[in-house]
Every structure is written in structure tokens, then in C-alpha cells.
């Protein structure tokens, strides 16, 4: 990675912050070997500013599951009845008259192949609309109730399909707590934060812990209760710099054996609203050579983005990582677009 690539990075970032929807942003670009690092901020935000990672949190949850798998404390093939009371699972997944609730596995949750609906965005029970209006605490039991009121999209592991739903990772968070016999925030600390020396990354559990504001259009929303209740699916607070350290460890195999990522066929097509993204083992894949980039890119991006504008992606073919935040809840495509533009701008 040469310094002459910096103008291209700057151009992409400045294009992003010129959007009337972006009021603050941070970007950190590094290579996997540590020989190149570039950061830029906007609106008072920089690589060391706290940010709501939103669904990028799913990478932390994934890391915990894979660490426990490596320790022999769980198997991805285990069914949910090994962890949850049958009465809690009843009617969670009934598709075309058949109940699949007791057939769901940890694999289905991690790879988003359960077919379960997403109460956060789906009509009738959209939590997103509620959260925009007011700060809301949604406990695990209420989330299950909302999901049960919706129809699943397909039977578990049906073909080359994934359906992105927060409930999958809410369930994984509970499994982590049961296997480790510790609250999720402690599991995160012991498995990830402390080994990597992350001092400004945390899973808030009380309102007196700082939770950054989130923009929805031009309104700066304060939603601590919503973030606190999101936990395994979207509740982590971090900085771009510390998220970068984690992302490198995640894809380098420093926390667990990352050979599990080698089977490309395990990436499955997500719902149409999220194309061209695909989903694999707890993370997204964005192919860079298709229509979305007008066939200008090569390779892929691996990682995650969040509904609040957060993103953390690895570009394996160029050994580059892009981490940051554009902090805008009204347009979830903004962070994905920026990551793609960064990837195809660097030669």
C-alpha cells in the first residue's frame, strides 16, 4: 500500500461526508501487516471517538461462539432445545404448517439460515419505527413474542438462502451466557476485549454508561435503553481504532481458528433488500465484481455494517481493512457504499 493511494481514499471519504445526511463521520484504513494507516474525521468525530457499532456487534458475538466451539464447549450442529425450554421455543418457527422450532441449530443462527423473520424492520411489528419515536427497552422475551407473531420466510437451511434477522444473534447471545455461566458483557471482556487490550470497547448495561447519539435524518437521537437491550445483535460501543484491532484479530485467526471461513460456498444470498450482500459464518460478504460496482471491482469485502452507519470490512485480495462510521440511521446503504467505493478506488 503506497502513500499515493491516499488521494483516492480522501476523495471517497469527502464524497460521503458531502451527503446532506452525514453530520459526523470517521474513517480508518489500514493494511493487514500494519505498514499503512490512514484516518480522517468529520464533524468533531475521529478514529478515537466512541460510536454505536450496531450490527457490527455481531462480529463480537460470532467470535465468542467460535472460541467456545474451539474449546469444545459447544457444536454448531447442536439444536436449540439443548439450551432453551421447549415452551419458550414453541411456535417460534412454523412454516407451511410444519413446526421447525425444535430443529433449529446454532449453525442456523450463526449463518442466518433459520428463516426467522426480523421484528426490527418487518411490517406490523416494526421496532425500527418505535425506536425512531422514542427510546425503548426490548427484553428477550418480548422480542421472541414479536418474532412469533410474524411468519418465517423459509424452512431452515432451505437452498442457497439466508434471511438477515437480529433474533438469530439474540438467541446466540443467550447461548453464550448459558455455556459460559457469565453475562454477555463479561464473556466479551474475557474472550475479546482483555486479550486484545481494548480499553474503550464495551457492552453497556446501565443508563449511566455513555451511549453516543445516533442521527436519524437531521435529528440527533439518544437511545441508551434501545442500545442496552440490543446486546448480542447490536449493543456494543467502540471506536474505529479499537474496532480495527478487533477486525484484524478476527480475520487473522488470533482469537480462534479462522479456517472455518475458507469454504466460500457457505455464503448465501440474503433477502433482495440487502443484495448484493451475502451471509456466511457470522459476517457479510460483498462481491465487488458485479452490477453493484459496474464490474469495476475485484474480489470481495468481508465483515459487517450496522443500521446506524457503522462498518468494518476486510478486503482480502488487497489485504486492506476499512473501519468507520457515518452515523446516519435513515440510510443504511451509506456505510456499504463508502466501503465499496474505497475498495474499488485503491489500485
N, C-alpha and C positions, 0 to 999 in steps of 0.2 A: 504494500500500500504506500503510495507516494504522496508527498505534500501537494502535488499538482492536482490531486483529486478533490482538494478542499473546496475550490470554487463551485464544483458540481454539487457538493453536499450543501453548501451555503445557499445555492440557488433553489434547491428543493425545499430547504427549511424556510427561506424567505417567501417562497410561493405559498407555503402552508400558512404562515402567520399573516399573510396579506388577506386571508379569508376574513370577511366581516364576522364570522362566527368564532374566531380564535382571539381570546383576550390575554392568554398567557400560554407559554409553551416551553418545553425543554427538550434538548436532543443530545444524545451521547452516542458517538460512533467509535468503535474500536475494532482492531483485528484480534483474532484468537490468540496470537502469540504475544500480544502486549507491546508491539513495536509502534503502533499508531493509535492515537487517541485524539478525538476532536469533539468539543462540546460547544453548545450555543444555547442561549436562553432568550426569553422574551417576556415582557410584562412583569418583570420582577422575579421570574422563575428561572432556576438554573439546574444543573445536574445534581446539586445537593439539596434541592428544595423537596419537602415532603409532598407526596402525591398519592391519590387513591389509585391503587393498581387495578381495582375492579376485577375483571375475569382473568387478568394475568396471574391472580392469586391461584388459579387452577394449576399452574406450574408447581407451586409450592406443595399443594395437595398431592399432585402426581408424584413429586419427589418422595414424599413420605410413604406413599403406597409402594413405590418401587424399592425403597430402602427396607420396608417391612417384608416385602417379597424376597429380597435378597437374604434377609436374616432368617428366612424360613418360617416367619410368623403368620403369613397368610399366602394364599394362592389366588391368582386372578381367575381361576376356574371355580372358586367357591361360590355357592349360591347365597343369596341374601338371607334365607331362613337360618343360616348358621349364625347370624348376627342380630336379626330382628324378630320380635314376637310376631307370629303368624297373623294375629289380629291387627297389628299395625300395617302389615303388608296387604291385607285383604282389599281387593278392588283397586289396587294401585295401577295394575296394568291388565285391562280386559280388552281384547281386540277381536272383533268379529265373533263375539260370543264366547271366546275362549279366554280363560284367565291365565296370564303368564307371570303373575306377580311372584310366584314361588320358584320360577325358573330363571329369573334374572340373576346374573353373576356380577362379580367385581369387574370382570372384563367388560361387560356391557356398559357399566357406569363409566369406566375409565376411557373407553373408546367411543362413547356416545352412541352406542348401538342398541340401547334399550328400547328406543322408540317412544319413550315417555315424552309427554308434552311439556312445554315451558310456560308455567304460570306467570312468569315475569312479563311476557310480551303477548301471549295469546288472548284473543278476544273473550269478552265476558268476565274474565278474572285478571285482567292485565294489572300486575303490580306496578309496572312502569308508570302508568298514568297516576296511580295513587302516590307513588314516591315523588313525582313531579309536584303534586299538590301539597304534600306535607310529609314530614319525617315520620316514618312508620317502622315499628319493630315487628318483624315477621318471624315467629318462632318456628322450629322444625315441624311440630305437629300441625300448625296452621298451613305451612307450605304443603305438607302431604295432603291435607284436606282439599286445598285448591287444585293440586295436580289430579287428585282422584275425580274431581268434578269435570275434568277435561278428557277428551278422547286421545288415546295413544295413536301414533302415526303409522306404526307397523309392528309386526311381531319382532321380538329380539333377534338381532343378527340376521335380518332379512336382506339378503343380497348385498350389493355394494352401497349400502345406505348408512348414513349417520344423521341423527337429529339432535342438534345442539340444545340442551336443556340444563339449567342450573341444578335441578333436583338431583341429577346424576352425581354431582360433586357434593351436594349437601349430604347425600347418603354416604359418600366416601369419607367425608369428614367425621361422621358418626362412627364409621367402621374403624378409622384411625384411633379415635378415642377409646373404643372398646378393646382393641388389640393392645394398645399401649397402657391402658388404665390411667390415662392422663388427659387433661383438657387439650383441645387442639392447639391453643396458643403455646402450651408447654412443649408439645410434640414438635411444632415448628422451631421453637428455640433450640431444643436438644438435637434435632436431626439436621437443621439447616443454619439457623442464624448464628449460633455459637461456633460450630465448626468453620464457618466462612468468615467469622468476625464481623457480622453485620450488626451495627450498633444503632441504626436508625430505621430498622425494619421491624414491624410489629403487627400483631393482630389485636386491635383494640377490643377491650371487653367492658369498658366503663365510659360514661359520657365525659368524665374529666380528662380522658386521654385525647390528645389532639387528633382531629379528623379534618383534613383540608376541605375547603369549599369546592363545589362542583358547579360549573356553568351549565345552565340549560338556556340556550339562546343567549340573551344578554343578562339574565338573572343569575346571581351567584347564590346557589342553594347550599344550606348547611343541613346535612342528613346523617348525623352521627348514629342514631338508632338504626337506620337502614343499613349502614355500613357494618355496625356491630353485629347485626343479625345475619349478614351475608356470609361471614366466616369462610368456610372451605370453598365456596363458589365465587367469592368476590370481596372479601373483607379486609385484605391486607393493605397496610400503609408502608411505603418505602420511598426511596429516592432513585433517580436514574442511575447514579453511580453504584449504589448497592445492588440494584436490580441487575446491572451489568455483571457484577461479580457473581451473582447467583446464576445468571444465564450461561456464563462461561462454564461454571461448575456443572450445570445441568447437562450440557451437551458434550462436555469433556469426559464425563464419567467419574467425576471427583466425588459425587455423593452416592452413586450406585452404578452398576454395570450398564452402560447405555447400549449394549448390543441389542437390546430389545427394540431399538429404533431402526435396525438395519433392514427389516422386512418392509419395503416400500408398499407392497400390496396391502398392507394393513391400513393404509389411508383410504378413507371412504368419502364419497360425495356427501356434502351437507345439504340442507334444505336450500331451495332456489334463492331465497332472500340473502343467503350468505355465500353464494358462489362467487368467485371460483375457489373459495377456501374448501379444504378437505380436512377431515379429522382423523388423527391416529391415536397414539398412546398418550392421552392427556395433553395433547398440543395440536395446533393447527398447522396445515401445510398450504402454502400459496404457490402454485406453479407460476413461473414467470415467463413462460414461452407461449402463452395463449392469447386469446382475444382481449383479455383484460389489460394487456400491455402492448397491444397491437403487434404482437410477436417480436417485440424489441428486446425482451429479456431472455436470460438463460438460467437454468437451474430452478431453485425453489427457495422460499423462506420458510423456516420452521420456528414456531414459538407461539405467542398468544397476543391478542389485543383485548382491550376492555371497552365496555359501553360508555365509559367516561372520557375516552380519548387516550388511554394508556396503551403502550405497545412495547413488546420485547421480542425481537426476531433475530434469528441466526441465518446467515447466507452461506451455506457450506462450501459452495464452489469457489467463493471468493474469500472464505474464512473471515467474514466480517459480521459484526453484530450491531444492530440498531435498537436503541432503547430510548424511550422518552414519553412525553405526554403533551397532548394539545388541549386537554381539559375542556371538552365540549360534549355534553350528553345528547344534544339534539341531532347530531350527525355522526353515527358510529363508523361511517366509512372514512372519516378524516384520517385516523391513525393508520389504517390499512393502505390508503392511497399514498400517504407520505412514505411508509416503509417500502412500498413497491417502487415509487419514484427514486428513492435513494438507491435501491438495488440496481435499477437499470441505468442510473446515471454514472455509476462508477465502473470504469473500464478495466 
